[in-house]
Amino acid sequence: MSNISKSFCKYGVICGGGKQPLKIVRKLVEDGYPVFIIKLFGEADADYTSFCNIELKLGQLDKMVEELTEASCTELILSGKIKNLSLLNIQPDVSASKILAQQGQSGDNSLLENVSNFFLKKGFNIVPQDKISPREFLPKGYKYGKLPNKRMLADIGIGIRYLEQSSSFDIGQSLIIQSGRLLAIEAVEGTDEMIKRTSKLIDKNNSPAIFIKMAKKNQSLAHDLPVFGLNTIKQLVSSNINFACLHAEKCRLAESLGDIETAVLDSGISLYSVDYG
């Protein structure tokens, strides 16, 4: 894209927690695009002081539209983790309250889709975050480390079927299974906290515990991508879990595949890609 056309294309980035929003902002700036940042109060934890930014609560959707319009943004990216969706924390305005009412019993993916559609109707072009800063993933058939035995293969099959069936409830993206027993299912606490609370439930004298993380069936991958990285590997090591399965081509890597492979090799973790049947 030429510099002339770039001058008419300003990006707004709504930033939640984690490193990915900052990576996206830096990549846009490096590529010559003007950027305006909305930091989500209580969520965004990266340092955006060197960029044009404003901090708003998650529920201030109408104010976000006002600020993005005033900043002449045409493109919009939603990126980062959202941990606290309590009404007290987000303080929803009229538009946010309508979206929450539409959401009903649905989970994070539906909420993000509804928010994305809200901004789309306000005239912004919604850009998938991985279009700007693509992340690697495990290809189909990927195997790194020890091969699973028959009991473990059965456990992996059970875990995949469970995540496939639970997708309709739009709750979590990962679980831990051992010898046919589900030890933990991810809820609002997130992947790493789920792993942490599972450590005391693992029977060291039984078949190895297995961590499985997958995108939900029919999940939109534009905003709510399942991610696996070095922090999760550290937590797996601390919890004595040495086998991890990731959704082939769907679960994104927070760091490069080379860095991930170095980390799992050093820690003795075996890593596989899996898919729904």
C-alpha positions as CSV (number, residue, x, y, z in Angstrom):
1,M,0.0,0.0,0.0
2,S,1.4,3.4,-0.9
3,N,2.1,6.2,1.6
4,I,-0.7,8.3,0.1
5,S,-3.3,5.6,0.6
6,K,-2.0,4.8,4.1
7,S,-2.7,8.4,5.1
8,F,-6.4,7.8,4.6
9,C,-6.3,4.5,6.6
10,K,-6.0,5.1,10.4
11,Y,-6.2,2.2,12.8
12,G,-8.0,2.2,16.1
13,V,-6.8,-0.6,18.4
14,I,-8.9,-1.6,21.4
15,C,-6.4,-3.2,23.8
16,G,-7.1,-5.8,26.4
17,G,-4.5,-7.6,28.4
18,G,-1.4,-9.5,27.2
19,K,1.5,-8.8,24.8
20,Q,-0.3,-9.2,21.5
21,P,-2.1,-5.8,21.4
22,L,1.3,-4.0,21.8
23,K,2.8,-6.2,19.1
24,I,0.0,-5.2,16.7
25,V,0.4,-1.5,17.5
26,R,4.2,-1.6,17.0
27,K,3.8,-3.5,13.7
28,L,1.2,-0.9,12.4
29,V,3.5,2.0,13.3
30,E,6.5,0.3,11.7
31,D,4.4,-0.1,8.6
32,G,3.7,3.6,8.5
33,Y,0.1,3.6,9.7
34,P,-1.3,6.2,12.1
35,V,-2.7,4.5,15.2
36,F,-5.1,5.5,18.0
37,I,-5.3,3.3,21.1
38,I,-8.1,2.6,23.5
39,K,-6.8,0.9,26.6
40,L,-9.4,-1.1,28.4
41,F,-9.5,0.0,32.1
42,G,-8.4,-2.8,34.4
43,E,-7.4,-5.0,31.4
44,A,-4.7,-3.4,29.3
45,D,-1.4,-4.1,31.1
46,A,1.2,-3.1,28.4
47,D,3.0,0.3,28.2
48,Y,1.3,2.4,25.6
49,T,2.7,5.8,26.8
50,S,4.7,6.4,23.6
51,F,1.6,6.1,21.5
52,C,-1.6,8.2,21.2
53,N,-4.0,6.6,23.6
54,I,-7.0,7.0,25.9
55,E,-8.3,4.7,28.7
56,L,-12.0,3.7,28.8
57,K,-14.0,1.1,30.5
58,L,-15.1,-1.9,28.5
59,G,-18.8,-0.9,28.7
60,Q,-18.2,2.6,27.3
61,L,-19.0,1.6,23.7
62,D,-20.7,4.9,22.7
63,K,-17.7,6.8,24.0
64,M,-15.4,4.6,22.1
65,V,-17.2,5.3,18.9
66,E,-17.1,9.0,19.6
67,E,-13.3,8.9,20.3
68,L,-12.5,6.7,17.3
69,T,-14.6,8.9,15.0
70,E,-12.9,12.1,16.4
71,A,-9.5,10.4,15.8
72,S,-10.6,9.7,12.1
73,C,-10.1,6.0,12.5
74,T,-11.4,3.9,9.6
75,E,-10.0,0.5,10.6
76,L,-10.5,-1.2,14.0
77,I,-8.8,-4.1,15.7
78,L,-9.9,-5.8,18.9
79,S,-7.1,-7.5,20.7
80,G,-6.1,-8.8,24.1
81,K,-7.5,-10.8,27.0
82,I,-10.6,-9.7,28.9
83,K,-10.7,-11.2,32.5
84,N,-13.3,-9.2,34.3
85,L,-16.8,-8.9,32.8
86,S,-18.6,-7.9,36.0
87,L,-21.2,-5.2,35.4
88,L,-19.5,-3.2,38.3
89,N,-16.2,-3.2,36.4
90,I,-17.3,-2.5,32.9
91,Q,-20.2,-0.1,33.7
92,P,-22.1,-0.7,30.5
93,D,-23.7,2.3,28.7
94,V,-26.9,2.0,26.7
95,S,-25.3,0.2,23.7
96,A,-23.2,-2.2,25.8
97,S,-26.3,-3.0,27.9
98,K,-28.2,-3.9,24.7
99,I,-25.3,-6.2,23.6
100,L,-25.2,-7.9,27.0
101,A,-29.0,-8.5,26.8
102,Q,-28.5,-10.1,23.3
103,Q,-25.8,-12.3,24.7
104,G,-28.1,-14.1,27.1
105,Q,-26.4,-17.4,28.2
106,S,-23.6,-17.2,25.5
107,G,-20.0,-16.8,26.3
108,D,-16.9,-14.8,25.3
109,N,-17.0,-15.7,21.6
110,S,-20.6,-14.5,21.2
111,L,-19.9,-11.4,23.2
112,L,-16.9,-10.5,21.0
113,E,-18.9,-11.1,17.8
114,N,-21.7,-8.9,19.1
115,V,-19.3,-6.1,19.9
116,S,-17.5,-6.5,16.6
117,N,-20.9,-6.2,14.8
118,F,-21.7,-3.1,16.8
119,F,-18.6,-1.3,15.5
120,L,-19.1,-2.7,12.0
121,K,-22.6,-1.1,12.0
122,K,-21.0,2.2,13.1
123,G,-19.0,2.3,9.9
124,F,-15.6,0.8,11.0
125,N,-13.8,-1.9,9.1
126,I,-13.1,-4.7,11.5
127,V,-9.6,-6.2,10.9
128,P,-8.6,-9.6,12.3
129,Q,-5.6,-9.2,14.6
130,D,-3.6,-12.0,12.9
131,K,-3.9,-10.2,9.6
132,I,-1.6,-7.5,11.0
133,S,0.6,-9.6,13.2
134,P,0.3,-13.3,12.1
135,R,1.2,-15.9,14.6
136,E,2.4,-19.4,14.0
137,F,0.5,-22.6,14.7
138,L,1.1,-26.4,14.7
139,P,0.4,-28.0,11.4
140,K,-1.8,-31.1,11.1
141,G,0.0,-34.3,12.2
142,Y,2.7,-32.4,14.2
143,K,4.5,-34.5,16.9
144,Y,7.3,-33.4,19.1
145,G,8.6,-35.6,21.8
146,K,7.4,-38.9,23.2
147,L,4.6,-40.6,21.4
148,P,1.4,-41.3,23.4
149,N,0.6,-44.8,24.4
150,K,-2.8,-46.5,23.9
151,R,-4.3,-45.2,27.2
152,M,-3.2,-41.7,26.4
153,L,-4.6,-41.9,22.9
154,A,-7.9,-42.9,24.4
155,D,-7.7,-39.9,26.8
156,I,-7.0,-37.5,23.9
157,G,-10.0,-38.8,22.1
158,I,-12.2,-38.3,25.1
159,G,-10.9,-34.8,25.6
160,I,-11.5,-33.8,22.0
161,R,-15.0,-35.2,22.0
162,Y,-15.8,-33.3,25.2
163,L,-14.5,-30.0,23.8
164,E,-16.5,-30.6,20.6
165,Q,-19.7,-31.1,22.6
166,S,-19.1,-28.3,25.0
167,S,-18.4,-25.8,22.2
168,S,-22.1,-25.0,22.0
169,F,-22.0,-23.6,25.5
170,D,-19.2,-21.1,24.6
171,I,-17.3,-21.6,27.9
172,G,-13.7,-22.7,27.8
173,Q,-11.1,-23.9,25.3
174,S,-9.0,-26.3,27.2
175,L,-9.0,-29.2,29.7
176,I,-6.8,-31.7,31.5
177,I,-7.6,-35.4,31.4
178,Q,-5.9,-38.4,33.1
179,S,-6.9,-42.1,32.7
180,G,-10.4,-41.3,31.5
181,R,-11.1,-38.7,34.2
182,L,-11.5,-35.0,33.4
183,L,-9.4,-33.3,36.1
184,A,-10.2,-29.7,35.0
185,I,-12.2,-27.7,32.5
186,E,-11.2,-24.2,31.7
187,A,-13.7,-21.6,32.9
188,V,-13.4,-17.8,33.5
189,E,-10.1,-18.1,35.3
190,G,-8.2,-18.8,32.0
191,T,-5.8,-21.5,30.9
192,D,-2.9,-21.0,33.2
193,E,-5.0,-20.7,36.4
194,M,-6.9,-23.9,35.4
195,I,-3.5,-25.7,35.1
196,K,-2.4,-24.4,38.4
197,R,-5.5,-25.6,40.3
198,T,-5.1,-29.1,38.7
199,S,-1.7,-29.9,40.0
200,K,-2.9,-31.3,43.3
201,L,-5.4,-33.6,41.5
202,I,-2.9,-35.4,39.4
203,D,-2.1,-39.0,40.4
204,K,1.6,-39.5,39.7
205,N,1.2,-43.3,39.8
206,N,-1.4,-43.3,37.0
207,S,-1.2,-42.7,33.2
208,P,0.2,-39.2,32.4
209,A,-2.1,-36.2,32.6
210,I,-2.7,-34.5,29.3
211,F,-3.4,-30.9,28.5
212,I,-5.7,-30.2,25.5
213,K,-6.5,-26.8,24.0
214,M,-8.8,-26.3,21.0
215,A,-10.9,-23.6,19.3
216,K,-14.6,-24.1,19.8
217,K,-16.6,-25.6,17.0
218,N,-17.6,-22.9,14.5
219,Q,-15.7,-20.3,16.5
220,S,-14.9,-17.0,14.8
221,L,-11.1,-16.8,14.9
222,A,-11.0,-13.1,14.1
223,H,-10.9,-11.8,17.7
224,D,-11.0,-14.7,20.2
225,L,-8.1,-16.9,19.2
226,P,-6.9,-19.8,21.5
227,V,-3.3,-19.1,22.3
228,F,-0.4,-21.3,23.7
229,G,2.9,-19.9,24.8
230,L,5.9,-19.9,27.1
231,N,3.9,-18.9,30.2
232,T,1.6,-21.9,29.8
233,I,4.6,-24.2,29.3
234,K,6.0,-22.9,32.6
235,Q,2.7,-23.6,34.3
236,L,2.5,-27.1,32.8
237,V,6.0,-27.9,34.2
238,S,5.1,-26.6,37.6
239,S,2.0,-28.8,37.6
240,N,3.9,-31.9,36.4
241,I,2.0,-32.2,33.2
242,N,4.3,-33.4,30.4
243,F,1.9,-33.8,27.4
244,A,0.1,-31.1,25.5
245,C,-2.2,-31.2,22.6
246,L,-3.1,-28.1,20.5
247,H,-5.7,-27.6,17.8
248,A,-3.9,-28.0,14.5
249,E,-3.9,-24.7,12.5
250,K,-6.3,-23.0,15.0
251,C,-4.5,-22.6,18.3
252,R,-2.0,-19.8,17.8
253,L,1.5,-19.6,19.3
254,A,2.3,-16.6,21.5
255,E,6.0,-17.0,20.6
256,S,7.8,-18.5,17.5
257,L,7.5,-22.2,16.9
258,G,11.3,-22.4,17.4
259,D,11.1,-20.8,20.8
260,I,8.2,-23.1,21.8
261,E,10.1,-26.2,20.7
262,T,13.2,-25.1,22.6
263,A,11.0,-24.6,25.7
264,V,9.2,-28.0,25.5
265,L,12.5,-29.8,24.8
266,D,14.2,-28.2,27.8
267,S,11.2,-29.0,30.0
268,G,10.6,-32.6,28.8
269,I,7.1,-31.8,27.5
270,S,5.8,-33.6,24.4
271,L,3.7,-31.6,22.0
272,Y,1.1,-32.7,19.5
273,S,-1.4,-31.2,17.1
274,V,-5.0,-32.6,17.1
275,D,-8.2,-31.9,15.4
276,Y,-11.9,-32.7,15.6
277,G,-12.8,-36.0,14.0
